[in-house]
């Protein structure tokens, strides 16, 4: 099953994001990530969160992934929303 994680950064946390990025990239490299990347502010440059689409056997596994992400463990994310997701396009 696919799960989408919508993760919103705490305000003014760019420096923290950058410091945790190497560990975050190493972490997500251990999972079946369909796509991932930063959400951007209206200026289309400032990173304000992350979207991750993850293949996982169940929601519990998606939650384990999220809780062990250095971005969350390191205090970057203000909120994380996890939802099951069904890809329709492209088929």
KOLVOLUM-595352 format. One line per 4 residues: number of its first residue (from 1); their letters; for each residue x, y, z of N, C-alpha, C. Coordinates in nm, 3 decimals, always signed. Each point is the difference from the previous one (the first is absolute). Example, Ala and Ser with C-alpha at 12.3 -4.5 7.8 and 13.67 -1.06 7.14 Angstrom:
1	as	+1.319 -0.569 +0.780 -0.089 +0.119 +0.000 +0.090 +0.120 +0.000; -0.035 +0.105 -0.072 +0.082 +0.119 +0.006 -0.077 +0.109 +0.073 .
//
This chain:
1	xxxx	+0.085 -0.117 +0.000 -0.085 +0.117 +0.000 +0.090 +0.123 +0.000; -0.044 +0.103 -0.070 +0.070 +0.128 +0.002 -0.053 +0.086 +0.115; +0.091 +0.077 +0.058 -0.034 +0.096 +0.104 +0.065 +0.132 -0.035; -0.077 +0.107 +0.015 +0.054 +0.133 -0.021 +0.020 +0.064 +0.137 .
5	xxxx	+0.118 +0.056 +0.019 +0.033 +0.071 +0.124 +0.014 +0.147 -0.036; -0.079 +0.083 +0.064 +0.010 +0.144 -0.017 +0.055 +0.055 +0.130; +0.121 +0.054 -0.009 +0.075 +0.040 +0.118 +0.027 +0.150 -0.006; -0.047 +0.072 +0.099 +0.018 +0.145 +0.003 +0.111 +0.036 +0.099 .
9	xxxx	+0.095 +0.080 -0.049 +0.111 +0.044 +0.085 -0.047 +0.099 +0.105; +0.073 +0.005 +0.109 -0.018 +0.107 +0.098 +0.046 +0.131 -0.064; -0.055 +0.112 +0.041 +0.042 +0.129 -0.058 +0.149 +0.026 +0.019; +0.058 +0.066 -0.099 +0.140 +0.044 +0.007 +0.096 -0.114 +0.032 .
13	xxxx	-0.015 -0.112 -0.071 +0.080 -0.118 +0.032 +0.091 -0.045 -0.114; +0.029 +0.089 -0.094 +0.083 -0.037 -0.115 +0.136 -0.053 +0.043; +0.062 +0.064 +0.096 +0.133 -0.044 +0.046 -0.008 -0.142 +0.058; -0.103 -0.028 +0.078 -0.018 -0.134 +0.056 -0.023 -0.102 -0.113 .
17	xxxx	-0.083 +0.035 -0.097 -0.025 -0.087 -0.115 +0.131 -0.037 -0.069; +0.081 +0.101 -0.027 +0.126 -0.024 -0.070 +0.095 -0.087 +0.081; +0.002 +0.019 +0.131 +0.092 -0.080 +0.083 -0.043 -0.146 +0.008; -0.131 -0.026 -0.009 -0.051 -0.138 +0.010 -0.010 -0.070 -0.135 .
21	xxxx	+0.016 +0.073 -0.109 -0.023 -0.054 -0.134 +0.082 -0.126 -0.031; +0.130 -0.005 +0.028 +0.075 -0.123 -0.033 -0.057 -0.125 +0.069; -0.035 +0.012 +0.128 -0.057 -0.114 +0.071 -0.138 -0.036 -0.055; -0.079 +0.102 -0.036 -0.133 -0.024 -0.057 +0.013 -0.076 -0.132 .
25	xxxx	+0.090 +0.043 -0.087 +0.017 -0.067 -0.129 +0.048 -0.143 +0.017; +0.087 -0.023 +0.097 +0.045 -0.137 +0.028 -0.118 -0.084 +0.047; -0.082 +0.056 +0.087 -0.117 -0.071 +0.053 -0.097 -0.040 -0.110; -0.038 +0.096 -0.085 -0.100 -0.033 -0.102 +0.056 -0.095 -0.105 .
29	xxxx	+0.132 -0.007 -0.012 +0.062 -0.094 -0.094 -0.021 -0.145 +0.039; -0.043 -0.024 +0.122 -0.024 -0.136 +0.048 -0.143 -0.047 -0.021; -0.083 +0.082 -0.067 -0.142 -0.030 -0.017 -0.038 +0.010 -0.147; -0.117 -0.053 -0.032 -0.053 +0.006 -0.137 -0.076 +0.131 -0.016 .
33	xxxx	+0.074 +0.104 -0.036 -0.057 +0.133 -0.018 -0.037 +0.017 -0.147; -0.126 +0.030 -0.027 -0.043 +0.021 -0.138 +0.041 +0.138 -0.050; -0.017 +0.101 +0.083 +0.057 +0.132 -0.026 -0.004 +0.080 +0.129; +0.087 +0.100 +0.005 +0.009 +0.083 +0.120 +0.068 +0.131 -0.036 .
37	xxxx	-0.029 +0.101 +0.079 +0.066 +0.128 -0.019 -0.057 +0.105 +0.091; +0.064 +0.117 +0.002 -0.045 +0.107 +0.088 -0.121 +0.074 -0.056; -0.088 +0.040 +0.090 -0.104 +0.097 -0.035 +0.064 +0.138 +0.007; -0.048 +0.090 -0.085 +0.060 +0.132 -0.008 -0.102 +0.108 +0.034 .
41	xxxx	+0.051 +0.109 +0.057 -0.082 +0.118 +0.029 -0.038 +0.067 -0.131; -0.080 +0.105 +0.009 -0.047 +0.072 -0.118 +0.114 +0.058 -0.084; +0.117 +0.019 +0.060 +0.114 +0.052 -0.077 +0.062 -0.108 -0.088; -0.050 -0.124 +0.012 +0.044 -0.116 -0.077 +0.146 -0.037 +0.023 .
45	xxxx	+0.055 +0.042 +0.113 +0.138 -0.032 +0.037 +0.013 -0.048 +0.144; -0.070 +0.065 +0.091 +0.014 -0.030 +0.141 -0.071 -0.132 +0.034; +0.076 -0.094 +0.056 -0.056 -0.130 +0.036 -0.081 +0.013 +0.129; -0.123 -0.052 -0.003 -0.090 +0.012 +0.115 -0.055 -0.135 +0.047 .
49	xxxx	+0.047 -0.108 -0.060 -0.049 -0.132 +0.037 +0.043 -0.103 -0.101; -0.055 -0.119 +0.013 +0.033 -0.111 -0.090 -0.125 -0.077 -0.037; +0.001 -0.055 -0.120 -0.100 -0.098 -0.042 +0.075 -0.126 -0.037; -0.046 -0.111 +0.055 +0.062 -0.130 -0.025 -0.110 -0.098 -0.035 .
53	xxxx	+0.018 -0.070 -0.111 -0.091 -0.110 -0.034 +0.080 -0.128 +0.016; -0.047 -0.083 +0.090 +0.071 -0.119 +0.047 -0.082 -0.124 -0.028; +0.065 -0.105 -0.049 -0.064 -0.133 -0.010 +0.030 -0.071 +0.131; -0.107 -0.044 +0.068 +0.016 -0.069 +0.128 -0.109 -0.106 +0.014 .
57	xxxx	+0.026 -0.105 +0.076 -0.100 -0.107 +0.012 -0.128 +0.043 +0.072; +0.012 +0.099 +0.089 -0.118 +0.046 +0.075 +0.031 +0.135 +0.065; -0.102 +0.059 +0.060 +0.017 +0.132 +0.062 +0.102 -0.004 +0.114; +0.000 -0.109 +0.074 +0.095 -0.010 +0.111 +0.144 +0.012 -0.052 .
61	xxxx	+0.030 -0.061 -0.112 +0.134 +0.010 -0.058 +0.030 +0.142 -0.047; -0.101 +0.068 -0.054 +0.018 +0.140 -0.040 +0.027 +0.087 +0.122; -0.066 -0.029 +0.110 +0.023 +0.075 +0.123 +0.140 -0.025 +0.055; +0.048 -0.124 -0.008 +0.138 -0.030 +0.044 +0.099 +0.079 -0.085 .
65	xxxx	-0.023 +0.002 -0.132 +0.086 +0.078 -0.089 +0.002 +0.147 +0.046; -0.117 +0.056 +0.021 -0.010 +0.141 +0.037 +0.069 +0.029 +0.132; -0.027 -0.080 +0.100 +0.055 +0.025 +0.134 +0.153 -0.014 +0.004; +0.055 -0.080 -0.093 +0.145 -0.019 -0.001 +0.071 +0.095 -0.096 .
69	xxxx	-0.074 +0.087 -0.067 +0.059 +0.097 -0.092 +0.075 +0.105 +0.082; +0.128 +0.023 -0.030 +0.076 +0.101 +0.074 -0.062 +0.139 -0.002; -0.076 +0.034 -0.103 -0.068 +0.129 -0.001 -0.100 +0.009 +0.114; -0.077 -0.105 +0.024 -0.097 +0.001 +0.110 +0.073 -0.014 +0.133 .
73	xxxx	+0.089 -0.098 +0.010 +0.072 -0.024 +0.126 +0.085 +0.120 +0.041; +0.048 +0.075 -0.100 +0.085 +0.116 +0.027 -0.077 +0.127 +0.027; -0.132 -0.006 -0.004 -0.081 +0.115 +0.036 -0.035 +0.094 -0.114; +0.020 -0.040 -0.126 -0.031 +0.089 -0.112 -0.149 +0.014 -0.025 .
77	xxxx	-0.072 -0.112 +0.004 -0.140 +0.003 -0.041 -0.092 +0.047 +0.112; -0.088 +0.091 -0.035 -0.105 +0.047 +0.090 -0.116 -0.099 +0.000; -0.037 -0.048 -0.119 -0.106 -0.099 -0.014 +0.037 -0.101 -0.108; -0.052 -0.121 +0.016 +0.012 -0.105 -0.103 -0.136 -0.064 -0.013 .
81	xxxx	-0.051 -0.001 -0.123 -0.126 -0.066 -0.031 +0.030 -0.118 -0.090; -0.050 -0.117 +0.037 +0.019 -0.122 -0.079 -0.135 -0.047 -0.048; -0.011 -0.023 -0.132 -0.126 -0.049 -0.057 +0.030 -0.108 -0.101; -0.085 -0.103 -0.002 +0.008 -0.099 -0.107 -0.029 +0.073 -0.131 .
85	xxxx	+0.060 -0.050 -0.109 -0.009 +0.069 -0.127 -0.013 -0.102 -0.112; -0.089 +0.029 -0.094 -0.016 -0.086 -0.118 +0.039 +0.080 -0.122; +0.104 -0.043 -0.067 +0.044 +0.068 -0.123 -0.094 -0.038 -0.114; -0.050 +0.101 -0.071 -0.088 -0.021 -0.114 +0.068 +0.044 -0.130 .
89	xxx	+0.067 +0.115 +0.005 +0.067 +0.053 -0.119 +0.145 +0.025 +0.035; +0.098 -0.047 -0.079 -0.022 -0.091 -0.111 -0.037 -0.139 +0.049; -0.068 -0.073 -0.084 -0.046 -0.135 +0.035 +0.116 -0.095 +0.015 .
//
